[in-house]
Amino acid sequence: FFRSNPCSSFAFVFICPLHSAEAMAVPGFLSSGPFWATVATLSLPHWMYAYIWFFPQRFKRWAERTFPSIHPVDTFARLAAMFKAIQFSSVIIWYLRAAAVVPLAEIRLWQWVAGIILAGGGQVLNAGIYRAIGTPGVYYGFKLGKKVPWCTGFPFNVVSHPQYVGSAMSIWGLAILAATPAHVRAGLYGLASAWTLIYAITGVQEEFF
């Protein structure tokens, strides 16, 4: 994504002189309606996570009334999958509207290496947490009446919130692979940063509240 003027990217503050007027400029995508609409869509499942975290019994009663044939944990998991589909659809729509898809031949070697390492490592963490504590552990089973195994091994011996760290790594890996100068100017890395921040807020919520 540095094939053109590097100051045109969201990362310009790290590589351009701090005294540069361009480096001090506010990125144009911050005034973009589609950008903020996509950020709002990305936050949707996290509002649900927060509600269930703070009011698990309310959610449990609603889930048992609405979907009596399945456990509230499974209801939570299915709702989360639906919201994730909405998230990814909104990002794809934004990406296609922002600029043309990056041709595979134009993806640079460093992008392939960084993207695959980040996305691959992130998915290893995500797969590891499901293997370690299963769906009940991922979807607040201990708050919704399901037994959750206590795990101190992988991936919890690597990071304290492997699911969220893994998701953030995957987001940045895919963003790097999909980056073009036009998408970066439109806010691709801004979206990745916002999505990462949303995961960080949820992690803080679960760690301290």
N, C-alpha and C positions, 0 to 999 in steps of 0.2 A: 503493500500500500504506500510505500515511499517512492514510487516510481515518478510521481510528479513532485511539486513543491511540498516538502514535508510539513510545512506550516499549515497546510490545508487539512491535516488530520486532527482528530480529537486529541491526539497525543502531542500536539505541537508544543505544549508548555514544557515538555521534558527535553526537547531537542532544539528549540529555537532560543535565541538570546532573550533573557528576561526583560531587557530594556526595549525590545522590539515592540512597536505599536501593534503589529499584527498578533504577536504573542499575547498581548493584553486584551485582545478583542474577545467579545462574547461569541461563542459558536452560534452560527445561524440556526442550527436545528433546535436550539432551546426556545425559539419562538414558533416552532412548527406544531400545528394542531395534530397531524397524524402521529408525530413522535410521542407526544404526551398521551394521546389516546392509546397507543401501544403500551406505554409504560403503565397506564391505568389497568389495561387488560392483564398485563403480567402480574400485577399485584392481587388480582382477584382470589386465587386459591389461598393466598397468605392471610387474607381477611378471614377466610373460613378456618384456617389453621389456628388463628388467634382466638376466634370464637370458641372452637372446640377445646382449646387449651385452657381457657379461663372459665368456660361454662360446660364442662363435659357432661354433667347430668342432664342439662337441658337438651343437648344434642342427642344423648342416649335415649331419652324419652321420646323425642321426635322421631328418631330413626326406628325405634321399636314399633311405634304406631304406624309409620309410613311404609316401612319395609319389614314386616314382622317375620318373614321367612329367613332373613339373614341377620348376622350379628352386626351391631353398630360399627364395628371396626371395618367390616366388609363394605358397609354403606359409605363410610368415610373414604375407603380406598377407591370405590367406584366414582364418587364425586370428585376426588382428586384427579383421577384419570380423565374425567370429562373436562375439568378445568385446564389440565395440561394440554389437552387437544386444542382448546380454545386459545391458550397461550401461544402454542407453536403456529397455529393458523394465523394469528394476528401478526406474528413476526414475519412469516412468509409473505403475507399480503403486503406488509410495510416494505419488505425487502424488494419485492417485485415492482412496487410502485415507485420506489426511490430511484432505481437505476436498473440497467440490464444485468443479468446474472453473469458472474465472473466466469469466463471461459477456462476450462481446466488447463489449457496450454499456457495461460497467463498467470497461474498460481506459482509463485516463486518457491524455490527449494526450502528456504527458511520458513515459509508459511506452511508447507507440507510437514516439515519436521516439528515445528512448534504446535501446529494444530493437532497433529496426530498424537503427540505426547500428552498434551493437555486433555484433549477429548478422551483419548484412550485411558489415561490415568484416572480421569473423573469417573468413567464408566466402571473401572475396576473397583473404585471406592463404593459406588452405588450398588454394584452387584455384591460386594462384600458385606454391606450392611444388611441386605435382604437375607443373605446366607447366615449371618450371625444372629439376627433377632427376628427375622421373618416379617410378614405383613403386620402382625399385632404390634411389634416393636416400632415399626416405622410409623404406623398410624395410631399412636397414642393408646395402645391397648391397655396399658397400666392405668389409664384414666377412664377407660370404657369397659372395664370388667373382664379383661382377658389377661392370662398369665404371660408375662414377657420374660424370656431368659436373660439373666445378667451376663454381660459379655465384657471382658477386658482385653480380649485378643484382637486380631485384625478385623475390621479397620480402625477400631477404637484405640489401638496402641499407636496409631499413626497421627490421627487428628481427633479432636474432641467431637466434632460434628461432621463425620465423614460424608453423610448424605448431602449436606449443603455445600461443603467444600468440593465434593465431587461434581455436584450440579454446576457450581461456579466455574470449575475447571473445564467442564464440557462446553459451557456457554462461550467461554473465551476461546477455546480450541476451534469451535465452529465459526465464531466471529472472525478469527484470523484467517481461516480457510476461505471464507466467503467475502473477505474484504476487497473492495476496489476503491480507488480514490473517490469516486462518486458516492459510494455507500458510506464511506468514512465521513465525508462532508455532510451527508444527510443525517448522520448521527448513529451509525452502526455501533461504534465503540461507546457512545453515550447510552444506547440501549443495553449493551452488555454491562456497563457500569451500574446502571439503574437496577438491572435484574440481580446483579451481585449484591448490591446494597439491600435489596428486598430480602434476599436469603440471609444476609448478615443480621438484619433486624429480627427475623424469625429465630435465628440462632441465639441471639441475645435474650429474646423472650423466653425461650426454653431453658436457657442457662440460669437466668436470674429471677424469673417470676413463676 
